[in-house]
Amino acid sequence: MEGYQQSFGRLLTALLALVLLWPGGLRAAGEEWELSPPALVLKGVPFEVTVEGIPAQPLWLALDGERHGLQFEGGEAVVEGLVTDADRAALTLVDANGGVLAEAQSPAIAAWLSVLPALLAILLALVFRQVILALFVAICIGGWLGYGLAGERLLTSVLDSVNVHVLTAASDSEHMSVVLFCLLIGGMVGIISRNGGTVGIARHITRFVRGRRSAQTTTGLLGTAIFFDDYANALIVGNTMRNITDKLRISREKLAYIVDSTAAPVSAILLVTTWIGFQVGLIDEALRPLEGFEGSAYGVFLAAIGYSFYPILALLFVFMISLSGRDFGPMLKAEIRAVQQHGEQDEALTDREAIAEEASIDAKPGIPHRALNAIIPMTVLVFTTLGGIWYTGMSELGFPAEASLRDVFGNGDSFTAMMWGSLLSTLVALAMTRLQGLLSMDETAHYWFEGVKSMLLPITILMMAWALSSVNEALHTSDYLVSVLSDSLSPELIPVSVFLLSAFTAFATGSSWGVMGIMMPLVVPLAWAVLQHHGLAGDPQAMHLFYASVAAVLAGAVWGDHCSPLAETTLLAAMASGCGLVEHVRTQLPYALFVGVISTVCAIVPVAYGLPWWLGLIASAGVMGLGLRLLGQRAEAPEQEAGVPARLEADTR
């Protein structure tokens, strides 16, 4: 009996070994395979698949009858460049004998459909002037596309609009940092408006502001001075200058334009801002695989500043408009309406879409109007934010004995610093109000909530814009836009092609940072590869093409951001200026297109063919000035330029 048991055990062991070791048989003990394809595939657009597992034999990934060999590293293999034209991407993991080890499928849609949600949102927002409805419809359609347009998934897509997409946007810590910053800034502005601080600022500033032109120029200079972050720039400048420009009968559309056109451009090109670390990090990552390139990422950024034509010219055009007093297009109509009205602007101007719904908070009657009650909280906001960026940057670097300010700010956490600044400025405003006995605690809390309430509707739009951005990411919208570039480009055509593609992508997605994150890793190696192909890599006479291509990503992203109603800075500029989002986009769009076209025709293209960059800027500035002279008109009567209206003087005594 014992011998029988031993013989049976040997036979069982032999059979088990034969099954496990037989080619094409069962996988090795404990071996499990996992395919990770994208949730959605665009027809004709390359995608990648990750395979996880530990192979005991050569394996292949099959798609549409074509096999792709797998190279495993650390239990993972990534297959790139997969393309399908079928309605479903059917993936199969097979062994040497054709045995199926794992299967997965992804729905596939026509590539052009990936831009449909963004285009639909823009079209509905501009035509029907209902931004929330436009974003909601676009999110629903985008979610349905993500399910491959399956009929039974239409209702699910509608439900997912809030339950999935908006919730995902709200779960992002950086997004919530912006939301909290906006709410706290709104509350602080509510307090300093009621305690007379903003009226005090108006009284002091109007000593130097002698008319509409000087008020606009002052706004532009203030926007340039607050350079460290575009979000903080838009909120601080808009809220600070709105009362003054209202009194001087400057339209809120004009204020929003000046705020928007100084926020991102100045943050994008100055040497020490929250943008710079992001840009330099992208450039550094893209430079690493380049063969034969010598230079640092920050050096490339510095060299590219001179070729960032749109941000520079957009800033210049703000001051051309302000100093000349000339406007054209929808902005001229808005200015004429503001000049001819006979009441306060926030009473006369209403937005039927309620995009920037807010109640005007007037100073409490019978209390002194001290400018310091607004200046000190604002100063705390600015310096705490700057100090927070410096501190978080030093922490990231390990508090080195020596560190350049550029490196420190490049590594700083601007979102955390903005929350610190907004919180402390709110506490300071509250403390100053109570210590002087200007408002009771109940009044202070009430008007803090009034300020917060004015931000709720714009923040709702902001959240939905973020949700649409995540939908665009799931639909690989940017991948499709990038794929339309030709595989073979003339070196001189790279900067203008990149500029236009980056601008359109930012316009469609509403995210300048997202565009830079997508385009920079592609453009840097592409530009270098094209230069190498033509024997120009490293040639000092041709390196301007490389720097211009890098700058085109940034400049195009800012241009598209200025034109898009989905952009965060566009929304924040409108919100802080008390202007409807659609009205802001309608009036700013002609100016942005004017500057963008001139920078393309007079700077980007000629400079690519050898014109010095500084001469391109001068030529563009001259054409802008001539165009403004021919197209522009003054909204005010000549006698109104003599000084501050009597009404403003009475209000600021």
WOQUIDA-V842915 format. One record per backbone hydrogen bond with DSSP energy under -0.5 kcal/mol. NH is the residue of the N-H (numbers start at 0). CO is the residue of the C=O. If there is no record, write none. Layout:
nh->NH co->CO
nh->NH co->CO
//
This chain:
nh->4 co->0
nh->5 co->1
nh->6 co->2
nh->7 co->3
nh->8 co->4
nh->9 co->5
nh->10 co->6
nh->11 co->7
nh->12 co->8
nh->13 co->9
nh->14 co->10
nh->15 co->11
nh->16 co->12
nh->17 co->13
nh->18 co->14
nh->19 co->15
nh->20 co->16
nh->21 co->17
nh->24 co->21
nh->25 co->18
nh->30 co->27
nh->33 co->51
nh->35 co->49
nh->40 co->106
nh->42 co->108
nh->43 co->83
nh->44 co->41
nh->46 co->81
nh->48 co->78
nh->49 co->35
nh->50 co->76
nh->51 co->33
nh->52 co->74
nh->54 co->52
nh->59 co->93
nh->60 co->67
nh->61 co->59
nh->61 co->91
nh->62 co->65
nh->63 co->89
nh->65 co->62
nh->67 co->60
nh->69 co->58
nh->71 co->69
nh->72 co->75
nh->75 co->72
nh->76 co->50
nh->78 co->48
nh->79 co->77
nh->81 co->46
nh->88 co->105
nh->89 co->87
nh->90 co->88
nh->90 co->103
nh->91 co->61
nh->92 co->101
nh->93 co->59
nh->93 co->91
nh->94 co->98
nh->95 co->57
nh->97 co->94
nh->100 co->92
nh->100 co->98
nh->101 co->92
nh->103 co->90
nh->105 co->88
nh->106 co->38
nh->107 co->86
nh->108 co->40
nh->110 co->42
nh->112 co->109
nh->113 co->110
nh->114 co->111
nh->115 co->112
nh->116 co->112
nh->118 co->114
nh->119 co->115
nh->120 co->116
nh->121 co->117
nh->122 co->118
nh->123 co->119
nh->124 co->120
nh->125 co->121
nh->126 co->122
nh->127 co->123
nh->128 co->123
nh->128 co->124
nh->129 co->123
nh->133 co->129
nh->134 co->130
nh->135 co->131
nh->136 co->132
nh->137 co->133
nh->138 co->134
nh->139 co->135
nh->140 co->136
nh->141 co->137
nh->142 co->138
nh->143 co->139
nh->144 co->140
nh->145 co->141
nh->146 co->142
nh->146 co->143
nh->147 co->144
nh->148 co->143
nh->149 co->146
nh->152 co->149
nh->153 co->150
nh->156 co->152
nh->157 co->153
nh->158 co->154
nh->159 co->155
nh->160 co->156
nh->160 co->157
nh->161 co->158
nh->162 co->158
nh->163 co->159
nh->164 co->159
nh->165 co->160
nh->166 co->161
nh->167 co->163
nh->168 co->164
nh->169 co->165
nh->170 co->166
nh->171 co->167
nh->171 co->168
nh->175 co->171
nh->176 co->172
nh->177 co->173
nh->178 co->174
nh->179 co->175
nh->180 co->176
nh->181 co->177
nh->182 co->178
nh->183 co->179
nh->184 co->180
nh->185 co->181
nh->186 co->182
nh->187 co->183
nh->188 co->184
nh->189 co->185
nh->190 co->186
nh->191 co->187
nh->192 co->188
nh->193 co->189
nh->194 co->190
nh->195 co->192
nh->196 co->191
nh->197 co->191
nh->199 co->195
nh->200 co->196
nh->201 co->197
nh->202 co->198
nh->203 co->199
nh->204 co->200
nh->205 co->201
nh->206 co->203
nh->207 co->204
nh->208 co->204
nh->209 co->207
nh->214 co->210
nh->215 co->211
nh->216 co->212
nh->217 co->213
nh->218 co->214
nh->219 co->215
nh->220 co->216
nh->221 co->217
nh->222 co->218
nh->223 co->219
nh->224 co->220
nh->225 co->221
nh->226 co->224
nh->232 co->228
nh->233 co->229
nh->234 co->230
nh->235 co->231
nh->236 co->232
nh->237 co->233
nh->238 co->234
nh->239 co->235
nh->240 co->236
nh->241 co->237
nh->244 co->240
nh->245 co->241
nh->246 co->242
nh->247 co->243
nh->248 co->245
nh->249 co->244
nh->250 co->248
nh->254 co->250
nh->255 co->251
nh->256 co->252
nh->257 co->253
nh->258 co->254
nh->259 co->255
nh->260 co->256
nh->261 co->257
nh->261 co->258
nh->262 co->258
nh->263 co->259
nh->265 co->261
nh->266 co->262
nh->267 co->263
nh->268 co->264
nh->269 co->265
nh->273 co->227
nh->276 co->272
nh->277 co->273
nh->278 co->274
nh->279 co->275
nh->280 co->276
nh->281 co->277
nh->282 co->278
nh->283 co->279
nh->284 co->280
nh->285 co->281
nh->286 co->282
nh->287 co->283
nh->289 co->286
nh->299 co->295
nh->300 co->296
nh->301 co->297
nh->302 co->298
nh->303 co->299
nh->304 co->300
nh->304 co->301
nh->305 co->301
nh->306 co->303
nh->307 co->304
nh->308 co->306
nh->311 co->307
nh->312 co->308
nh->313 co->309
nh->314 co->310
nh->315 co->311
nh->316 co->312
nh->317 co->313
nh->318 co->314
nh->319 co->315
nh->320 co->316
nh->321 co->317
nh->322 co->318
nh->323 co->319
nh->324 co->320
nh->326 co->632
nh->330 co->327
nh->331 co->328
nh->332 co->328
nh->333 co->329
nh->334 co->330
nh->335 co->331
nh->336 co->332
nh->337 co->333
nh->338 co->334
nh->339 co->335
nh->340 co->336
nh->346 co->343
nh->347 co->343
nh->348 co->344
nh->349 co->347
nh->351 co->349
nh->353 co->350
nh->356 co->353
nh->361 co->359
nh->363 co->193
nh->366 co->363
nh->369 co->367
nh->370 co->368
nh->372 co->369
nh->373 co->370
nh->374 co->370
nh->375 co->371
nh->377 co->373
nh->378 co->374
nh->379 co->375
nh->380 co->376
nh->381 co->377
nh->382 co->378
nh->383 co->379
nh->384 co->380
nh->385 co->381
nh->386 co->382
nh->387 co->383
nh->388 co->384
nh->389 co->385
nh->390 co->386
nh->391 co->387
nh->392 co->388
nh->393 co->389
nh->394 co->390
nh->395 co->391
nh->396 co->392
nh->397 co->393
nh->397 co->394
nh->398 co->393
nh->407 co->403
nh->408 co->404
nh->409 co->405
nh->410 co->406
nh->411 co->408
nh->413 co->411
nh->416 co->412
nh->417 co->413
nh->418 co->414
nh->419 co->415
nh->420 co->416
nh->421 co->417
nh->422 co->418
nh->423 co->419
nh->424 co->420
nh->425 co->421
nh->426 co->422
nh->427 co->423
nh->428 co->424
nh->429 co->425
nh->430 co->426
nh->431 co->427
nh->432 co->428
nh->433 co->429
nh->434 co->430
nh->435 co->431
nh->436 co->433
nh->437 co->432
nh->438 co->432
nh->443 co->439
nh->444 co->440
nh->445 co->441
nh->446 co->442
nh->447 co->443
nh->448 co->444
nh->449 co->445
nh->450 co->446
nh->451 co->447
nh->452 co->448
nh->453 co->449
nh->454 co->451
nh->455 co->451
nh->455 co->452
nh->456 co->452
nh->458 co->454
nh->459 co->455
nh->460 co->456
nh->461 co->457
nh->462 co->458
nh->463 co->459
nh->464 co->460
nh->465 co->461
nh->466 co->462
nh->467 co->463
nh->468 co->464
nh->469 co->465
nh->470 co->466
nh->471 co->467
nh->472 co->468
nh->473 co->469
nh->474 co->470
nh->475 co->472
nh->476 co->471
nh->479 co->475
nh->480 co->476
nh->481 co->477
nh->482 co->478
nh->483 co->479
nh->483 co->480
nh->484 co->481
nh->488 co->486
nh->492 co->489
nh->493 co->489
nh->493 co->490
nh->494 co->490
nh->496 co->492
nh->497 co->493
nh->498 co->494
nh->499 co->495
nh->500 co->496
nh->501 co->497
nh->502 co->498
nh->503 co->499
nh->504 co->500
nh->505 co->501
nh->506 co->502
nh->507 co->503
nh->508 co->504
nh->509 co->505
nh->514 co->510
nh->515 co->511
nh->516 co->512
nh->517 co->513
nh->518 co->514
nh->519 co->515
nh->521 co->518
nh->522 co->518
nh->523 co->519
nh->524 co->520
nh->525 co->521
nh->526 co->522
nh->527 co->523
nh->528 co->524
nh->529 co->525
nh->530 co->526
nh->531 co->527
nh->532 co->528
nh->533 co->529
nh->534 co->531
nh->535 co->530
nh->536 co->530
nh->538 co->535
nh->539 co->537
nh->541 co->538
nh->542 co->538
nh->544 co->541
nh->545 co->541
nh->546 co->542
nh->547 co->543
nh->548 co->544
nh->549 co->545
nh->550 co->546
nh->551 co->547
nh->552 co->548
nh->552 co->549
nh->553 co->549
nh->554 co->550
nh->555 co->551
nh->556 co->552
nh->557 co->553
nh->558 co->554
nh->559 co->555
nh->560 co->556
nh->561 co->557
nh->562 co->558
nh->563 co->559
nh->566 co->563
nh->567 co->509
nh->570 co->566
nh->571 co->567
nh->572 co->568
nh->573 co->569
nh->574 co->570
nh->575 co->571
nh->576 co->572
nh->577 co->573
nh->577 co->574
nh->578 co->573
nh->583 co->579
nh->584 co->580
nh->585 co->581
nh->586 co->582
nh->587 co->583
nh->588 co->584
nh->589 co->585
nh->590 co->586
nh->591 co->587
nh->592 co->588
nh->593 co->589
nh->594 co->590
nh->595 co->591
nh->596 co->592
nh->597 co->593
nh->598 co->594
nh->599 co->595
nh->600 co->596
nh->601 co->597
nh->602 co->598
nh->603 co->598
nh->604 co->599
nh->606 co->602
nh->607 co->603
nh->608 co->604
nh->609 co->606
nh->610 co->605
nh->615 co->611
nh->616 co->612
nh->617 co->613
nh->618 co->614
nh->619 co->615
nh->620 co->616
nh->621 co->617
nh->622 co->618
nh->623 co->619
nh->624 co->620
nh->625 co->621
nh->626 co->622
nh->627 co->623
nh->628 co->624
nh->629 co->625
nh->630 co->626
nh->631 co->627
nh->632 co->326
nh->634 co->324
nh->639 co->636
nh->640 co->637
nh->641 co->638
nh->647 co->644
nh->648 co->644
nh->649 co->645
nh->650 co->646
nh->651 co->647
nh->652 co->649
//
